[in-house]
Structure formats: C-alpha cells, structure tokens
C-alpha cells in the first residue's frame, strides 16, 4: 500500500503531477548531502510536486503545502544554496508562505 493512499482524512492531495523519472530521482539521490528517506523516494515514484490541502479544525479555509519532486528539489536547493546555508540538509517543499521544509542529517 502506497504512502499517498494512506493520508489522514483531513489531508487532500491537489493536482499531483506525473511521477519523476528514475533518472531524476537517482540524480537527486546522488547529489543530496544526506541519505534521502525511502518514503520520500517512494512518494516521488508515485507523483511529483504534490500539493496538499489540510483542513484545520476551527479554520474556514484549508492550509496548503507542497512536496517537491526530484527535478524541482535539485533546482530549488541550488537556487537557494540550501547546503551552503543549512549544511547537511535537503529542502523538499514549501508552505507557500515563504517557508521551506527540509530533511536534515542529525
């Protein structure tokens, strides 16, 4: 059973794009300063640049966030020099409010 098929009921995927190519995923794995979690790799094989809407209790409108695909991860990490800024980290998405989500090596 895929990770995306087991989402919480308050979490809805909006307009997913086709999955990344295996070549793109491998390039991200090879270029990443950290070991990328297998769950994230599996998600990239199902869909790319996923946007999610989260219904928060008490809020009239959903909150949104995005998990990037491999190609966009490479592009954004290079553009924002994430490794130079955060060290051993990989930005993997955004909340559309100027905040990037990242996976860090601990």
QUIFENKA-V544626 format. One record per helix or strand of 2 or more residues. SS is the DSSP state (A for helix, B for strand). FROM is the first residue (numbers start at 1). LEN is the number of residues. If there is no record, write none. Layout:
BEGIN
ss=<SS | SS>
from=<FROM | FROM>
len=<LEN | LEN>
END
This chain:
BEGIN
ss=<A | B | A | A | B | B | A | A | B | B>
from=<4 | 11 | 22 | 38 | 50 | 63 | 70 | 82 | 89 | 100>
len=<3 | 4 | 10 | 9 | 5 | 5 | 10 | 5 | 6 | 5>
END
